[in-house]
């Protein structure tokens, strides 16, 4: 077995000391396999960032991984056996365990692989050097392709020839920019950028679902404004999001979120970037296969309630908040703010955007049963009476006096049925 890896400081993470992962490593060791954690878990642990999932690489072949896991009393499921991946469950925790691989054939979307015992070969088929870091159960780090130095410098760099890596999977173009926005130092690796620009047309091979997932992660990344500006200049962003784009407005929106202390909202950020004319939201939803909930959130950009404008009275703002709900109201205000020339620290816009934090819209105080209780027979006219009451109630700043509400409701009912 070839292992040209270099050891470096240990990974000292709680997830590496759990009984569950210890059981997985012990099971594979009984078959003589060498096993290591690989990829994002190692990278994020070294950067002191959260780790969501732990992937494992092993010299054991898939069938042997299945056999060893079951012999140890662990769950074992062939979730990607053609590509060498078995999901092993220990103490309720799933781990994707993949046999070391090398690519035999690629078409820009899928790869045919062969198994290997060579850790350098396995590392060389991955995308970026910072994603080809391994650690053993003791936390020793192995770096076959120079990822540690890139991690120190916060540099996102393709492994080997950038064009070859992209040709293997064109989604790597988007991943290159997403990782640069998430982990980079503000500078885009020029070699990777040149390769991405040259090969950008290959992204047409990608499914909308894969593009959507990668773009939403990119839009939420800390360096998204700077990276999107680079993508736009290179003509790459226009191939991903095929509407008129406003990178400057996106940058203002991100600055407003930061000024308010809001967590990045990738779907609303997409609206800030690419929803300008009526219909753009529906086009984007279809193009990127957005969920119904995501499409609805993007549609908030066209909310036309007068109360979105912070220069209207707060009572008008409350009416808009009641109609739209707190989340869509805030999205609509932030998007309108980004379209304006106002500073991200503008106090008037800030006050309107934070209206949901200081005022909770009350519930409609009457229902159809209240109309019936006044002596009116059930029927379709009751809906019209309630609509008229709601219009009066909202327009008068939500009066809470129960007697006043009853009097107005009775007057409106009599008028409707006269």
Helices and strands as residue ranges (DSSP letters): E 7-8, G 14-17, H 19-29, E 35-38, H 40-46, E 55-58, H 62-71, E 75-80, G 81-83, E 85-90, E 93-99, E 101-106, E 111-115, H 119-124, G 129-131, E 133-135, E 141-143, H 147-152, H 162-168, H 171-183, H 190-198, G 200-205, H 208-220, H 224-233, H 237-240, H 247-260, H 266-274, H 280-287, H 292-299, G 300-302, G 306-308, H 314-324, H 326-339, H 347-353, H 355-358, H 368-373, H 381-395, H 402-417
